[in-house]
């Protein structure tokens, strides 16, 4: 493994399990990113409605149940696709993290999907990574995954 692209100060942590603070910060970045996506989608829909009939235009009102459901579905889909394709979300990239499967291999599609569902349904499971050397969350324990520091581009 070449560490040439890894910042000098980060090299001792490369491949080590990530802790609660790094993972929580990554999650916050991801939630903000998804909220921005949802806002852009809402504006795009309203923009299209304005273009179709500007005289009768009014902003679409969405119930809180629908907006929360759509938001959770978009977050789950975003996490699933990102973890499956590259092992990292935008938040993971910012924090230098990667989700890996057994033996450090990339996670399989079904593991990424179940992990995303569990992550969104039980975010409190992240607190388990406080305990133990391996710093595994509930999702990691159930699916045999891990979140490690990884600044390399794959």
Number of C-alpha atoms within 10 A of each C-alpha: 4 6 12 9 10 16 12 9 8 13 16 11 13 19 15 16 20 24 21 18 11 18 21 16 15 21 19 13 19 20 16 12 17 19 15 12 15 17 12 12 12 15 14 12 14 16 14 12 16 15 11 11 10 11 8 8 14 11 12 11 8 10 9 9 9 10 13 12 12 13 17 17 14 16 22 22 16 19 24 23 17 17 25 22 14 15 24 24 25 17 22 26 18 15 21 22 27 25 26 23 18 11 9 14 11 19 23 14 14 11 19 27 20 15 23 23 20 18 21 15 12 12 15 11 17 19 15 16 23 14 12 8 9 16 21 25 25 20 23 23 14 12 17 15 24 23 27 23 23 24 22 17 9 6
